[in-house]
Amino acid sequence: MKMDLITSLYVFMLAAFIGLEVIKRVSPLLHTPLMSLTNALDAIAVVGAIILAGEHKSTLSTILGTIAIVAATSNVVGGFFITDRMLKMFKASAKPKP
């Protein structure tokens, strides 16, 4: 049991480090498509959190699952608002400016 926790923490830290290094090297031009991709990945996290909270294995897992649902959902919604706002900046306005 203890070894599983240590292994899981190691994988989490490694994934966080690799993710940070990959994101740092992304061109600003590709930021909007990258945001859309992370929104899709966060939607997967919402599904996983719903499964975790719905299993009711323990009170702690239900609480952590609920917190994960709220955090991931707010990240998805906020990400889509930001992506939509960024895409509106690139659209040409239909009305000519005087």
N, C-alpha and C positions, 0 to 999 in steps of 0.2 A: 504494500500500500504506500509506504513512504517513498519507495523508489519510483512509483508511478507519478507521484506529485513532483518529485525532483526532475524527472524526465519531462513532464509536461511544462514545468516552469522553464526548463532549458530550451525546449522547442519554442515556447512563447517568446522568450528573450531573443532567440536567434531570428525568428520571423519578424519581430519588431525592428531589429537592427537592419535586416535585409530590406524590409519595407521602407524604412527611413532613408537608406542609401539609394534605393531606386527612385523614390519620390523626389529627393533632392536634385537629381539629375534630369528631371523632366523639363522640357522647354516650356516657357510660358504659353506658347502657341497651342500646346497639347493639353493645357490645364483643364479646359471644359470637357473634352472627351474622357480625361482621366477622372474627373468628378462624376461623370455619368457612370463610369465603370465602378467606382467605389460605392455609388448609390446602389447599384445592382448587387454588389457583394454584401452590403449592409442589409439588404433585403433578405439575403440568405441567413444572416445573423439573427434577424427577427424571427424567421421560421425556427431556427435552432433554439432560440430563447423561449418561444412558445411551447416547443416540445419539452424543454427542460422544466418550465413552470407547470406544465400540465401533467407531468408524471407524478407529482406529489410524493417523491421518495422521502423527502425530509422537509422540515419547515425552512431550513436554510436554503435548500435548493429552490424551493418555491419563491422565497424572497429574492434571491439572486436572479432567478429567471425573470421575475417581474421587473426588477431594476434593469435587467438587460433588454427587456422588451421596450421599456420607456426610453432608454438611452439610444438604442439602435433605431427605433421609430423616429425619434426627434432628429437623429442624424440623417436619416433618409429624407424626411420632409424638408429639413433645412438645406440639404444638398440639392434637392430638386428646385427649391426656390432660388438658390444661388446660381445654379446652372441656367435656369430660365432667365434670370436677370442678366447674366453674362451674355446669353444668346441674343437677348433683345438689344444689347449694345452693338451687335454686329449687323443688325437688320437696318436696311436703308429706310428712311421715313418716306411715306407715300406723298406727303405734302411738301412741295418745294419751299425752302426757307427764303424769306424776302431779303 
